Amino acid sequence: MSTGTRAIIYRDYLLLTRNRTNLLLAVVPTAIYLLMFATSLSALVGTVTYHGVAVSYPEFAIPAIILSSMLAASTTTGTSLFQEEVGGMAVELWSYPMSRLSYIVGKIIATTALVLAQSVAALLLGVLVFRLTWPAENWLALALGTLAASLLFNAFYLLVATFVHDFQRFMVLINVLGPLLLFSSPSFYPVEQMPAVLQVVSRFNPVTYGIEAIRGGAVFGLGASWPLVAGLLAAAAVSMAAIAAIMARRIRQL
């Protein structure tokens, strides 16, 4: 890893973690969901039928809580990139004696690490609250699904930040997008119980496949989740290649 890449990673680590407000906004929804499930909803709902298998509601809901935290963290990373470009900081960074590849790779690694760390923190909180006991293979499948989904949704929000240039439009979009994606997918309810219109919408919603990869791995193991994990990784690779191409083009235009 080049010196330039390490410098960008360290800079973005400081930038993303020193803003206590953004970190708090990313953590609070997860804590609220866990509190709701621990105190009332898990007892109220009991069990849910998932692909023909009865599972406890906490087992069903934990993947959705992970995705909620993931989307909140991705909002932070997307906003960070947008603010850099709008404020002119990106131009200063691109003026430094470092390669375009170093900047792009460092940015993607730093932001993905933050999204993954907050997703894992949400998972650990859920485990402590609900005392889940999945087999080792299922934990591995859940971890791979979380990694793949983190890569994809971080890349997705970074893409949004590269395409939108108006501040007000970006802030509205970035704050509406997360809840819209989460609740138009089979997050806290089985897809069979969703309205017919939302069932159709969920098929085109990337969060649906992120939740299915994590939930399928947790409940059924790696054998059931690996096709979705592979699909998420492929989509993430395409998205990151698009981000790299857009950033490289902008740097060349300086």
C-alpha positions in Angstrom: 0.0 0.0 0.0 1.4 3.4 -1.1 2.1 6.3 1.3 -0.6 8.3 -0.5 -3.2 5.6 0.1 -2.3 5.3 3.8 -2.5 9.1 4.1 -6.0 9.3 2.6 -7.2 6.4 4.8 -5.8 8.1 8.0 -7.3 11.5 6.9 -10.7 10.0 6.2 -10.6 8.1 9.5 -10.1 11.3 11.4 -12.7 13.1 9.3 -15.4 10.4 9.7 -14.9 9.6 13.4 -14.3 13.1 14.9 -17.7 14.3 13.8 -19.6 13.2 16.9 -23.0 14.3 15.5 -22.8 12.1 12.5 -21.7 9.1 14.6 -24.5 9.7 17.0 -27.1 9.9 14.2 -25.8 6.6 12.9 -26.0 4.8 16.2 -29.3 6.2 17.7 -31.7 4.5 15.2 -30.0 1.1 15.9 -30.3 1.6 19.7 -34.0 2.6 19.3 -34.8 -0.5 17.2 -33.0 -2.8 19.7 -34.8 -1.2 22.6 -38.2 -1.6 20.9 -37.5 -5.3 20.1 -36.1 -6.1 23.5 -39.0 -4.6 25.4 -42.1 -5.2 23.4 -42.1 -6.3 19.8 -40.2 -9.6 20.3 -42.8 -10.7 22.9 -45.7 -9.4 20.8 -44.8 -11.1 17.5 -43.2 -14.3 18.8 -42.2 -16.3 15.8 -42.2 -15.5 12.0 -42.3 -18.0 9.1 -39.3 -17.4 6.9 -39.1 -19.5 3.8 -41.2 -22.2 5.4 -39.2 -22.3 8.7 -40.5 -20.8 12.0 -37.9 -18.5 13.5 -38.0 -16.2 16.5 -38.7 -12.6 15.7 -35.3 -11.4 17.0 -33.6 -13.8 14.6 -35.7 -12.4 11.8 -35.2 -8.7 12.8 -31.5 -8.6 13.5 -30.5 -8.5 9.8 -32.8 -5.6 9.3 -31.2 -3.8 12.3 -27.8 -4.4 10.8 -29.0 -3.0 7.4 -30.4 0.0 9.2 -27.1 0.8 10.8 -25.3 0.1 7.5 -27.5 2.6 5.7 -27.0 5.2 8.4 -23.2 4.8 8.2 -23.3 4.9 4.4 -25.2 8.2 4.6 -22.3 9.6 6.6 -19.7 8.5 4.1 -21.7 9.7 1.1 -22.2 13.1 2.8 -18.5 13.3 3.6 -17.6 12.9 -0.1 -20.2 15.4 -1.2 -19.0 18.0 1.3 -15.5 17.6 0.1 -16.4 18.2 -3.5 -18.8 21.1 -2.8 -16.4 22.8 -0.4 -13.4 22.5 -2.8 -11.5 20.3 -0.5 -11.4 17.5 -3.2 -9.5 19.9 -5.5 -6.9 20.6 -2.9 -6.4 16.9 -2.2 -6.2 16.1 -5.9 -3.5 18.8 -6.2 -1.2 16.9 -3.8 1.7 14.8 -5.3 -0.2 11.5 -5.1 -1.5 9.2 -7.7 -5.2 9.2 -8.7 -5.3 5.5 -7.7 -4.0 6.2 -4.2 -6.8 8.8 -3.6 -9.5 6.6 -4.9 -8.4 3.4 -3.2 -7.9 5.2 0.1 -11.3 6.8 0.0 -13.1 3.5 -0.7 -11.2 1.6 2.0 -11.7 4.2 4.7 -15.4 4.7 4.1 -16.1 0.9 3.7 -14.3 0.3 7.0 -16.5 2.7 8.8 -19.7 1.2 7.4 -18.5 -2.3 8.2 -17.5 -1.3 11.8 -20.9 0.2 12.5 -22.7 -2.8 11.0 -20.6 -5.2 13.2 -21.3 -3.0 16.3 -25.1 -3.3 15.6 -24.7 -7.1 15.3 -22.8 -7.4 18.6 -25.4 -5.2 20.3 -28.2 -7.5 19.0 -26.3 -10.6 20.2 -25.9 -9.2 23.7 -29.6 -8.1 23.9 -31.2 -11.3 22.4 -28.5 -14.0 23.3 -28.7 -15.6 19.8 -27.1 -19.0 19.4 -26.5 -19.8 15.7 -24.2 -22.5 14.6 -20.6 -21.6 13.6 -21.3 -21.9 9.8 -24.3 -19.6 10.1 -22.2 -17.0 11.9 -19.6 -17.2 9.0 -22.4 -16.8 6.5 -23.8 -13.8 8.4 -20.4 -12.2 8.5 -19.8 -12.7 4.8 -23.3 -11.3 4.0 -22.6 -8.3 6.2 -19.2 -7.6 4.5 -20.7 -7.9 1.0 -23.7 -5.7 1.9 -21.4 -3.1 3.5 -19.3 -2.9 0.4 -22.3 -2.5 -1.9 -24.2 0.2 0.1 -21.2 2.2 0.8 -20.4 2.2 -2.9 -24.1 3.1 -3.7 -24.1 6.1 -1.4 -20.7 7.3 -2.7 -22.2 7.0 -6.2 -25.1 9.2 -5.2 -22.6 11.8 -3.8 -20.8 11.9 -7.2 -23.9 12.4 -9.3 -25.8 15.0 -7.2 -24.3 18.5 -7.1 -27.0 20.7 -5.5 -26.8 20.9 -1.7 -30.5 21.0 -0.9 -31.3 18.3 -3.3 -28.6 16.1 -1.9 -29.6 16.5 1.7 -33.3 15.7 0.9 -32.3 12.7 -1.2 -29.8 11.3 1.3 -32.2 11.6 4.3 -35.2 10.1 2.5 -33.4 7.4 0.6 -32.4 5.2 3.7 -35.9 4.9 5.3 -37.5 4.4 1.8 -35.1 1.6 0.9 -35.4 0.0 4.4 -39.2 0.0 4.7 -40.0 -1.0 1.1 -38.0 -4.2 1.6 -38.9 -7.3 3.7 -37.0 -5.8 6.6 -39.2 -6.1 9.7 -42.0 -8.2 8.1 -42.1 -11.2 5.7 -42.5 -10.3 2.1 -45.7 -12.3 2.0 -47.3 -9.9 4.4 -46.3 -6.8 2.5 -48.9 -5.0 0.2 -48.9 -6.2 -3.4 -47.4 -3.0 -4.6 -44.6 -3.1 -2.1 -43.9 -6.7 -3.0 -43.2 -5.6 -6.6 -41.1 -2.7 -5.5 -39.1 -4.9 -3.1 -37.9 -7.0 -6.1 -36.0 -3.9 -7.4 -34.8 -2.8 -4.0 -31.1 -3.6 -3.3 -31.8 -3.6 0.4 -34.0 -6.7 -0.2 -31.0 -8.7 -1.4 -28.8 -7.4 1.3 -31.2 -8.4 4.0 -31.8 -11.8 2.3 -28.1 -12.5 2.2 -27.6 -11.7 5.9 -30.9 -13.3 7.1 -30.5 -16.4 4.9 -27.0 -16.9 6.1 -28.0 -16.5 9.8 -31.0 -18.9 9.5 -29.9 -21.4 6.9 -26.1 -21.1 6.6 -23.6 -20.5 3.8 -25.2 -23.0 1.4 -28.3 -20.9 1.1 -26.7 -17.4 1.2 -23.6 -17.7 -1.0 -25.4 -16.9 -4.4 -26.7 -13.6 -2.9 -23.4 -12.8 -1.3 -21.7 -13.3 -4.7 -24.3 -11.1 -6.4 -23.7 -8.3 -3.8 -20.0 -8.5 -4.2 -20.3 -8.3 -8.0 -22.6 -5.3 -7.8 -20.2 -3.7 -5.3 -17.3 -4.2 -7.7 -19.2 -2.6 -10.5 -20.3 0.3 -8.4 -16.7 0.9 -7.1 -15.3 0.8 -10.6 -17.9 3.4 -11.6 -16.9 5.6 -8.6 -13.2 5.2 -9.6 -13.9 6.1 -13.2 -15.9 9.2 -12.2 -13.3 10.4 -9.7 -10.4 9.8 -12.2 -12.2 11.8 -14.9 -12.7 14.7 -12.5 -9.1 14.7 -11.5 -8.0 14.7 -15.1 -10.2 17.8 -15.8 -8.4 19.9 -13.2 
